[in-house]
Amino acid sequence: MAFAIAWGAFCCGLTMPVESYGQQGFGQQQIFGSKEFEEGSSTRETRTTAIKSLPFQQLTPDASQRIRTVVDDVSYFRRMPSQTLESDPDMFRFLVRHPEVVVNIWDLMGITKVSLNRVGDYKLIGNDGAGTTCKMDLIYGSDTLHIYHSDGAYEGGLWPRELRGQCVVALHNRPVKLPDGRPGMVAWMDAFMRLDNAGADLVVRTLGPLVGKTADQNFVECASFLSQISQTARVNPQGLQQVGSRLSKISPEVRSEFMKTSAIVSMRTTQPINAQQAVTQGIATSTRKLVQKRSPLFQTADPQDALSELEETESPTIRMLTSEGAFDPPN
C-alpha cells in the first residue's frame, strides 16, 4: 500500500506483500481511460532512470543522505504503472500530503484495519493491522513530486523472522486536461525498498514477484480512490462536507483544510448537486470491488450500508476560503 497510497498506507505496507484484491481498480465506475493496467517495471534501466529523477540538489544534506542510504543499497525496486485520472490539482496535492484523511474515510466505511496517525508536521506512524508497522516522513514536496521516507517492520506468518527495512517512495505527477475539459493528473510512483535482514536476497527472490504485483494493484486502486474523492467534491460538495465532518481520527486542523479544499473544488464547477450520486456513485462505487475482495488491509463490509450512515449527519456550514494553507516541506 502507499497511499496508501492512502499513500501513507502504501508506504507502510510495501515492506511486505499483501493479498491481491483485484485487477480492475475500485468498483464498477471507472476513471477516464481505465482498463486493465499494464504491469510496472523493476528493471535495472528503470531503476537508474528513477534515481536520476530524484532532486538531490534541492534536498537538505540529512534528507539526501537518508534517500541515498536506501537507493544506493536497494533490495527491491518497483515503478508502478502510470495512471491518468480525473482530479482537481488542489485536492490531489492535499490527499497526497495528508494520507490519513483517506484512511479515516476507509475507517468510516468499515473497510480497513489500517491506522495512520500524524505525529508531526511531516511525520506519520502507521499500522496495517496485519503485522506491519512504520514511521513515515514527507521529506520533499512540490506541485509535481512528493517523496516519503519510511522505516518499517513486519512480524507475522508470511516470514519466519521479523523483517526490518526502509522504503523511499517518489510520487510523480503532472497536470493534464482530459478530453472533456476537466482537470486531470498523470501519476506514477517509484518505490525503493532496503531490507536490513541478513539474507535479504532470499526474501526478495521468494516474495518479490508478489510484492510487485500487489504494489501495482494497490497503486492503481489508491489512485482511483483519490480520483473519486475529487469527483465527489465536484458533483456534490455538500455530500463530501458531510463525510468530512465525520472524520474523527485526524486533527481538527487537517479536517478543516480538507473541507476547505473540497469547497474550493466545488467553486470551480457548475455541475448540479445530486446527493444520491455523491454517495453511491462517488466514493461507494469506487470501493465496491475493494470491499468484495478480502485483504489484510481491508475487512468485508457493504459500502452502501456503510455510507448510508454517513448521510444521516447534517452538512456543516462552511466558509469558502482560498487554498493557501497547503504546506510545502522545506527544500
Secondary structure, DSSP 4 states (H G I P E B T S, - for coil): --SB--HHHHHHHTTS------SS-SSSS--TT-SSPPP-B--HHHHHHHHHTS-GGGS-HHHHHHHHHHHTT-SEEEEPPPEEEE--HHHHHHHHH-HHHHHHHHHHHT----EEEE-SSSEEEEE-SSSEEEEEEEEEE-SSEEEEEEEEEEEETTEEEEEEEEEEEEEEEEEEE-TTS-EEEEEEEEEEEEE-STTHHHHHHHHHHHHHHHHHHHHHHHHHHHHHHHHHHHH-HHHHHHHHTT--SS-HHHHHHHHHHHHHHHHT--PPP-HHIIIIIIIIHHHHHHHHS-BTTB----HHHHHHHHTTSPPPP-----STT------
